Amino acid sequence: MNDYTVAIYLRLSIDDVRSESISIESQRLLLTEYAEKMPVQNVKIVEYTDNGYTGTNFERPAVQRLLSDIQLNKINCILVKDFSRFGRNSIEVGYFTQQVFPLFNVRFISVSDCFDSDEHKGDTGGMNIAFKYLINEYYSRDISIKVKTARQIRIRNGEYCTGQYPYGYKFDENKKLIIDDEVADNVRTIFKLYTEGVPKTQIAKHLSDKGIPTPIQYKAQKGLSSCDISKCKYWKSETIANILSNEIYMGMYVMGKRQVTDVGSKRRILKTEDKWVKIPNHHPAIISEEIFRKASETKPVYKRKGENTRIYPLRSKVFCGCCNHSMEYIKAKNSRFKCKYTRLYGNEPCYQLSITEEALHKQIFDMIVYHKKALEQQEDNGIRNCMEQLTAIDEKIALCQQQKQCLYEKLVSEEISAEEFKTLKDQCNAEIQQYEQQKCIGLKSAETLKAHNASKARLKDILKDLSKETTLTQELSDALVEKVYVYPDKSIKVEWKIQDFEG
């Protein structure tokens, strides 16, 4: 007999840690006991846990795994302590509980809210449930505002509200900034060389040649960074520029530069400098204010007029295939893309790697032409076959229903016993359930194929006038090209925006 799989979903946000009643352990105990007492046979419990994630959105690893397993028909029932554990966004929670889960025949139970979707088929659970949705959402917003206000107070008091500290410093046991003597001299060297007129690129090469770890590498050595250090093995002029412009090195506390755009959002925007919190003489200075001001007064390199608005088809899309850094666009008679990250290091495979804009455009355009021809040869039989299969499944379900009706008539006419009727009816129900699962999978496949066909139609519309073009245009690049990787042998790899172009 098949298992009845019950998914218990547990969530705890950072703001919930003080409450024992909603700890992960208490949620697990409550839901496990509830699952074990459910009046169904062969209960199999599967746990999904998001610890430290907000409920204002569904960008959580465990809930995403749960939703994927539901699509694969691995889950029969979902248990949560209350609606707020599953999510605090009323629209999204309602969409899943009222639209998605019923589609996949998944039962949803919120234990503390006394809600069982099997008892509310065809309705939304009433006003009580609707109010719970709204209360959870407004509670989340209220908590967010309180946390934000508390953080702003701490910032105005000169406290650090982040686990990150700048290169050259570290935290003491009271989370106060103190100088990190291991690397502070590197910061002093950067300011000294720059005020003596050494360009930032040469400072970066000087530090790399001496084998001094970059800030990312240094943090990784201390176990404080999860970044890909393979892309940060050399000092860059941008890193030097960031250090030279950071007032923190002269003892200035600078916080509150960015703000979150909305509750639950991870997107942050830079505020104007007049809204930053600055406190002078806040912590020990690595360099004097005089040296910092002198470095700031160094004559900047001005861009040519209009350069900052330069538009070209592959802007911000060309990357080095060796070091994965973006390639610099050099405007000239024969414009080209060049890898600038390793331009000072002759032992790297991408040293002096470059490709002309014309050659790159031609390779990409030829790929587009090739894919267009392949697309024209494809047949769109998938959706028709899928719909035929769904029709056949519906016919089988209808036949099983007729068989059940015949069995009932035979029972009434005493052609079969009640025991025989029950056995044969259960067999019909099992077949119907199997066909319903096949139908659910078929409907999902049909939706995927429809989206695929819509994508293909959009692609054909983009490519319909391709015969009029001879090279890559801005319109083709915007519609089709996500990224381009260039390799030393001048070969390229393109990441396309539209799935039908893959392969």
Secondary structure as UniProt FT lines:
FT   STRAND          4..12
FT   HELIX           14..16
FT   TURN            17..18
FT   HELIX           20..22
FT   HELIX           24..36
FT   STRAND          43..51
FT   HELIX           61..71
FT   TURN            72..73
FT   STRAND          77..80
FT   HELIX           83..86
FT   HELIX           90..95
FT   HELIX           96..100
FT   HELIX           101..103
FT   TURN            104..105
FT   STRAND          107..110
FT   TURN            111..114
FT   STRAND          115..116
FT   HELIX           117..119
FT   TURN            121..122
FT   HELIX           126..156
FT   TURN            157..158
FT   TURN            167..168
FT   STRAND          169..171
FT   TURN            173..174
FT   STRAND          177..179
FT   TURN            181..183
FT   HELIX           184..195
FT   TURN            196..197
FT   HELIX           200..209
FT   TURN            210..211
FT   HELIX           215..221
FT   TURN            222..223
FT   HELIX           229..231
FT   HELIX           237..244
FT   HELIX           247..250
FT   STRAND          253..255
FT   STRAND          258..260
FT   TURN            263..264
FT   STRAND          268..270
FT   HELIX           273..275
FT   STRAND          277..279
FT   TURN            280..281
FT   HELIX           289..296
FT   TURN            305..306
FT   HELIX           307..309
FT   TURN            313..317
FT   STRAND          318..320
FT   TURN            321..323
FT   STRAND          328..330
FT   TURN            333..334
FT   STRAND          336..338
FT   TURN            341..344
FT   TURN            346..347
FT   TURN            349..352
FT   STRAND          354..356
FT   HELIX           357..376
FT   HELIX           382..412
FT   TURN            413..414
FT   HELIX           418..463
FT   TURN            464..465
FT   HELIX           466..468
FT   HELIX           474..480
FT   STRAND          481..486
FT   TURN            488..489
FT   STRAND          492..496
FT   HELIX           499..501
//
